[in-house]
Amino acid sequence: MTTTRLNPITTPRHELRAEKARRNREAALNSFIGKKAEIDEMLARLQALSDDHFNAHPDEVNWSHVGILEHYAGLLKRITDSAFGEGEHAR
């Protein structure tokens, strides 16, 4: 008597797993694209604010303006250090 072995790659269970994995990858890609769009929008708004000198008129700039920009620069440094593996995130 010979027994027939099922090919594990063609079983319905394998096909269900493969479909679930495909849907999961698609959902991850959609989320990634959405988050990237959020970041792109924030960067565009920051660039526009920078182009407008952070709403500071040259005749009115004082140390509080410097402090605000220092705060912004520190936050952005944390992001760029993380993104580029620099600073405390150096590999």
Rosetta constraint file for C-alpha pairs under 8 A:
AtomPair CA 6 CA 10 HARMONIC 7.82 0.50
AtomPair CA 6 CA 11 HARMONIC 7.16 0.50
AtomPair CA 7 CA 11 HARMONIC 6.60 0.50
AtomPair CA 8 CA 14 HARMONIC 6.71 0.50
AtomPair CA 9 CA 14 HARMONIC 5.96 0.50
AtomPair CA 9 CA 15 HARMONIC 7.63 0.50
AtomPair CA 10 CA 14 HARMONIC 6.47 0.50
AtomPair CA 10 CA 15 HARMONIC 6.74 0.50
AtomPair CA 11 CA 15 HARMONIC 6.34 0.50
AtomPair CA 12 CA 16 HARMONIC 6.15 0.50
AtomPair CA 13 CA 17 HARMONIC 6.33 0.50
AtomPair CA 14 CA 18 HARMONIC 6.12 0.50
AtomPair CA 15 CA 19 HARMONIC 6.13 0.50
AtomPair CA 16 CA 20 HARMONIC 6.13 0.50
AtomPair CA 17 CA 21 HARMONIC 6.12 0.50
AtomPair CA 18 CA 22 HARMONIC 6.16 0.50
AtomPair CA 19 CA 23 HARMONIC 6.20 0.50
AtomPair CA 20 CA 24 HARMONIC 6.09 0.50
AtomPair CA 21 CA 25 HARMONIC 6.20 0.50
AtomPair CA 22 CA 26 HARMONIC 6.20 0.50
AtomPair CA 23 CA 27 HARMONIC 6.12 0.50
AtomPair CA 24 CA 28 HARMONIC 6.17 0.50
AtomPair CA 25 CA 29 HARMONIC 6.14 0.50
AtomPair CA 26 CA 30 HARMONIC 6.23 0.50
AtomPair CA 27 CA 31 HARMONIC 6.19 0.50
AtomPair CA 28 CA 32 HARMONIC 6.06 0.50
AtomPair CA 29 CA 33 HARMONIC 6.16 0.50
AtomPair CA 30 CA 34 HARMONIC 6.19 0.50
AtomPair CA 31 CA 35 HARMONIC 6.17 0.50
AtomPair CA 32 CA 36 HARMONIC 6.08 0.50
AtomPair CA 33 CA 37 HARMONIC 6.19 0.50
AtomPair CA 34 CA 38 HARMONIC 6.40 0.50
AtomPair CA 35 CA 39 HARMONIC 6.30 0.50
AtomPair CA 36 CA 40 HARMONIC 6.08 0.50
AtomPair CA 37 CA 41 HARMONIC 6.16 0.50
AtomPair CA 38 CA 42 HARMONIC 6.32 0.50
AtomPair CA 39 CA 43 HARMONIC 6.08 0.50
AtomPair CA 40 CA 44 HARMONIC 6.13 0.50
AtomPair CA 41 CA 45 HARMONIC 6.24 0.50
AtomPair CA 42 CA 46 HARMONIC 6.14 0.50
AtomPair CA 43 CA 47 HARMONIC 6.03 0.50
AtomPair CA 44 CA 48 HARMONIC 6.18 0.50
AtomPair CA 45 CA 49 HARMONIC 6.19 0.50
AtomPair CA 46 CA 50 HARMONIC 6.06 0.50
AtomPair CA 47 CA 51 HARMONIC 6.03 0.50
AtomPair CA 48 CA 52 HARMONIC 6.32 0.50
AtomPair CA 49 CA 53 HARMONIC 6.40 0.50
AtomPair CA 49 CA 54 HARMONIC 4.95 0.50
AtomPair CA 49 CA 55 HARMONIC 6.88 0.50
AtomPair CA 50 CA 54 HARMONIC 5.12 0.50
AtomPair CA 52 CA 56 HARMONIC 7.70 0.50
AtomPair CA 53 CA 57 HARMONIC 7.56 0.50
AtomPair CA 56 CA 60 HARMONIC 6.78 0.50
AtomPair CA 56 CA 61 HARMONIC 6.21 0.50
AtomPair CA 56 CA 65 HARMONIC 7.55 0.50
AtomPair CA 57 CA 61 HARMONIC 6.37 0.50
AtomPair CA 61 CA 65 HARMONIC 6.08 0.50
AtomPair CA 61 CA 66 HARMONIC 7.96 0.50
AtomPair CA 62 CA 66 HARMONIC 6.79 0.50
AtomPair CA 63 CA 67 HARMONIC 6.14 0.50
AtomPair CA 64 CA 68 HARMONIC 6.21 0.50
AtomPair CA 65 CA 69 HARMONIC 6.31 0.50
AtomPair CA 66 CA 70 HARMONIC 6.04 0.50
AtomPair CA 67 CA 71 HARMONIC 6.15 0.50
AtomPair CA 68 CA 72 HARMONIC 6.30 0.50
AtomPair CA 69 CA 73 HARMONIC 5.95 0.50
AtomPair CA 70 CA 74 HARMONIC 6.12 0.50
AtomPair CA 71 CA 75 HARMONIC 6.38 0.50
AtomPair CA 72 CA 76 HARMONIC 6.20 0.50
AtomPair CA 73 CA 77 HARMONIC 5.96 0.50
AtomPair CA 74 CA 78 HARMONIC 6.39 0.50
AtomPair CA 75 CA 79 HARMONIC 6.61 0.50
AtomPair CA 76 CA 80 HARMONIC 6.15 0.50
AtomPair CA 77 CA 81 HARMONIC 5.80 0.50
AtomPair CA 78 CA 82 HARMONIC 6.19 0.50
AtomPair CA 79 CA 83 HARMONIC 6.09 0.50
AtomPair CA 80 CA 84 HARMONIC 5.87 0.50
AtomPair CA 80 CA 86 HARMONIC 7.61 0.50
AtomPair CA 81 CA 85 HARMONIC 5.49 0.50
AtomPair CA 81 CA 86 HARMONIC 4.37 0.50
AtomPair CA 81 CA 87 HARMONIC 5.52 0.50
AtomPair CA 81 CA 88 HARMONIC 7.21 0.50
AtomPair CA 81 CA 89 HARMONIC 6.10 0.50
AtomPair CA 81 CA 90 HARMONIC 7.65 0.50
AtomPair CA 82 CA 86 HARMONIC 6.52 0.50
AtomPair CA 82 CA 87 HARMONIC 7.97 0.50
AtomPair CA 82 CA 89 HARMONIC 5.54 0.50
AtomPair CA 85 CA 89 HARMONIC 4.85 0.50
AtomPair CA 85 CA 90 HARMONIC 4.47 0.50
AtomPair CA 85 CA 91 HARMONIC 6.02 0.50
AtomPair CA 86 CA 90 HARMONIC 4.22 0.50
AtomPair CA 86 CA 91 HARMONIC 7.49 0.50
